[in-house]
Amino acid sequence: MDARKGVITMKGLAGTWYGRHGARLELTVQHDGTIEGTFFTPGDGSSGAFPLVGMCDTRSFEGSRSFGFVVVWNNDYVNQHSATSWSGQYQIVNGEEMLTTNWLLTRETAPEECWAATMVGSDTFRREWVGAAEDAAQTEPQAEPAG
């Protein structure tokens, strides 16, 4: 927080971000808005590390900054024959930095299967991983009512 103005300052997109499902982003941002980095899928090992590239707006607008990046799911260990693009905003929500995104995952298909090639979803990335608590709350069995 900027004590002089009483507002939270936007640090920007660069740095480490964690998705709800355990993914990790390592991002660098150039002055021209070019984004480069690595997308780490959940789990251990470099087999889940994929390069990413993108662009962002170089100026914030009313507390938001738009961006987009792409990952092709191909590295030295695996080729998933697919690519995902994320489009979203960097924002501060209730005092917390967030990347709120929508994504399109397209997998390679035969021409007659193009209708099933693309999935759509969303994710929120935060500076600290909070997925363990959220995952536990969603997967723990609920107590049966006494009866």
Secondary structure as GFF3:
##gff-version 3
##sequence-region A 1 147
A	DSSP	beta_strand	15	19	.	.	.	ID=ss1
A	DSSP	beta_strand	24	29	.	.	.	ID=ss2
A	DSSP	beta_strand	34	40	.	.	.	ID=ss3
A	DSSP	three_ten_helix	46	48	.	.	.	ID=ss4
A	DSSP	beta_strand	49	56	.	.	.	ID=ss5
A	DSSP	beta_strand	64	74	.	.	.	ID=ss6
A	DSSP	beta_strand	79	93	.	.	.	ID=ss7
A	DSSP	beta_strand	96	107	.	.	.	ID=ss8
A	DSSP	three_ten_helix	111	116	.	.	.	ID=ss9
A	DSSP	beta_strand	118	126	.	.	.	ID=ss10
A	DSSP	alpha_helix	131	139	.	.	.	ID=ss11
###
